[in-house]
Amino acid sequence: MYEMEHKGAFRGWTYLPSHVHPVSDVCRMKMFKPDAVLRIEQMDLWYDTFMHHYGLDLFEERHQAEYGSSFYMPSLSSTTPLAAKLAQTLGVAAWSGEATRTGHEHHSSDRLFVHYTPALARKVFDLQRRDFEAFGYPAWDGNPAHFAYI
C-alpha cells in the first residue's frame, strides 16, 4: 500500500502513512542504527534498569511522592522466581501483568486468532517484513498453535 502512495494511487483520499509505513523506515533505522530495541510488551524486563541507568528513577520517585501516582509498576522484582515467568520469557505464553490501555485502543490483540488466516498473516509479514527483521519479531504462519508471544 505504501508503495502505491508514490504512484499516485491515493489522490483525493485522506491517507495516514504512519499506519502503513514500517516503523523502521519512519525511524530511519538504516541511518541511525540503534544499539538496542526495548519492546513495550517486554517492559517488565527492562523498565527498572532503563529508568535507573538514565536517572529517571529519581524523577519518578519525586513524581510519585508529589502526585501519588507512578508511571509504570513492573510485575517483576528481584524476588520473582524464574519459573514464574519462564513461559513468557521464552515466548510460549503471553506476558502476564497489566497492559497499558489507551483511549483509542480496541483490544484487537484479543481477537488476533479470529481475524488472521495463514494467507493474511503472510501478507502482513511481507508488508511489514523490515519491521519484523529490524525489531527481532518472528514470522507467524497464521496458525494459533505456532504463535510466539514476544
C-alpha positions, 0 to 999 in steps of 0.5 A: 500500500505504501508503495502505491502512495508514490504512484499516485494511487491515493489522490483525493483520499485522506491517507495516514502513512504512519499506519502503513509505513514500517516503523523502521523506515519512519525511524530511519533505522538504516541511518541511525542504527540503534544499539538496542530495541526495548519492546513495550510488551517486554517492559517488565524486563527492562523498565527498572534498569532503563529508568535507573541507568538514565536517572529517571528513577529519581524523577519518578520517585519525586513524581510519585511522592508529589502526585501519588501516582507512578508511571509504570509498576513492573510485575517483576522484582528481584524476588520473582522466581524464574519459573514464574515467568519462564513461559513468557520469557521464552515466548510460549505464553503471553506476558502476564501483568497489566497492559497499558490501555489507551483511549483509542485502543480496541483490544484487537490483540484479543481477537488476533486468532479470529481475524488472521488466516495463514494467507493474511498473516503472510501478507502482513509479514511481507508488508511489514517484513523490515519491521519484523527483521529490524525489531527481532519479531518472528514470522507467524504462519497464521496458525494459533498453535505456532504463535510466539508471544514476544 
